[in-house]
């Protein structure tokens, strides 16, 4: 996933919560990862590694996090504002490595908005 542009349009109004959006993003990228891996060398640890990749997508605690850009180009963690406001303001979603997130975004987890 890292550094590979994947131009997919996502209809945010098709979802009614951050959790459902996270599941959709996970499904999209799980398929992408499965297409990339060699099926002939499937090991039991690979499944756990995939689960680790997708855990923490919404709160920035996993290997990857989902961030969005608003119409001003500011990047924020998905989940920082109520769902209805997010649907109106999000212009672009990105899945980025946690190590690429600015510290102020990582530290913002404590005041996250509940799923609305």
C-alpha positions in Angstrom: 0.0 0.0 0.0 2.8 2.3 0.8 3.6 4.7 -2.1 1.2 3.1 -4.5 -1.5 5.5 -5.7 -4.9 3.8 -6.0 -7.4 6.1 -7.5 -10.7 5.0 -6.1 -13.8 7.1 -5.6 -15.6 6.4 -2.4 -19.2 7.5 -1.9 -19.2 8.6 1.7 -23.0 8.8 1.8 -23.1 5.1 1.2 -21.9 4.6 4.8 -23.4 5.8 8.0 -20.5 5.6 10.4 -16.7 5.7 10.7 -16.7 2.0 11.5 -18.4 1.0 8.3 -16.1 3.2 6.3 -13.1 1.6 8.0 -14.5 -1.9 7.1 -14.9 -0.8 3.5 -11.3 0.6 3.3 -10.0 -2.6 5.0 -11.9 -4.8 2.4 -10.5 -2.7 -0.5 -6.9 -3.0 0.7 -7.2 -6.6 1.9 -8.0 -7.5 -1.7 -5.1 -5.4 -2.9 -2.7 -7.1 -0.5 -4.0 -10.6 -1.5 -3.5 -9.8 -5.1 0.1 -8.8 -4.3 1.1 -11.8 -2.2 2.3 -15.2 -3.5 -0.5 -17.6 -2.8 1.8 -20.6 -3.0 3.6 -19.6 0.2 0.7 -19.0 2.5 1.7 -19.2 6.1 -0.3 -19.0 9.2 1.6 -15.9 10.3 0.6 -14.0 7.2 -3.1 -13.7 8.3 -2.0 -12.2 11.7 0.3 -9.8 9.9 -2.6 -8.6 7.7 -4.8 -8.2 10.8 -2.0 -6.0 12.3 -1.9 -3.9 9.2 -5.6 -3.1 9.5 -6.0 -2.7 13.2 -6.1 0.9 14.3 -7.0 2.4 11.0 -9.4 4.9 12.6 -7.4 6.0 15.6 -3.8 6.1 14.3 -2.6 3.3 16.6 -2.0 0.7 13.9 0.6 0.4 11.2 -1.6 2.5 8.9 -4.1 5.2 9.5 -6.8 6.8 7.4 -6.6 10.6 7.1 -8.7 13.0 5.1 -8.1 16.2 3.4 -10.7 19.0 3.6 -11.3 21.6 0.9 -8.5 23.8 2.4 -6.0 20.9 2.0 -5.6 20.3 5.7 -5.0 16.7 6.8 -6.8 15.2 9.8 -7.4 11.8 11.2 -10.7 10.2 10.2 -12.9 10.4 13.2 -11.9 13.8 14.6 -15.3 15.3 13.8 -18.9 14.0 13.9 -19.7 11.7 10.9 -22.2 14.1 9.3 -19.7 17.0 9.3 -17.0 14.6 7.9 -19.2 13.6 5.0 -19.6 17.3 4.1 -16.0 18.3 4.5 -13.8 15.4 3.4 -12.5 15.8 -0.2 -9.8 13.1 -0.2 -9.0 10.0 1.8 -5.5 8.7 2.2 -4.1 5.6 3.9 -0.7 6.5 5.3 1.9 4.8 7.5 1.6 5.9 11.1 5.3 6.9 11.0 4.3 9.5 8.3 1.7 11.2 10.5 2.6 14.4 12.2 2.9 14.1 16.0 0.0 16.5 16.5 -2.3 14.2 14.6 -1.2 11.1 16.6 -1.6 13.0 19.9 -5.1 14.1 19.0 -6.5 10.6 19.6 -7.5 11.3 23.2 -10.2 13.8 22.2 -11.8 11.9 19.4 -15.5 12.3 18.7 -17.8 9.3 19.2 -19.2 7.7 16.1 -22.3 9.7 15.2 
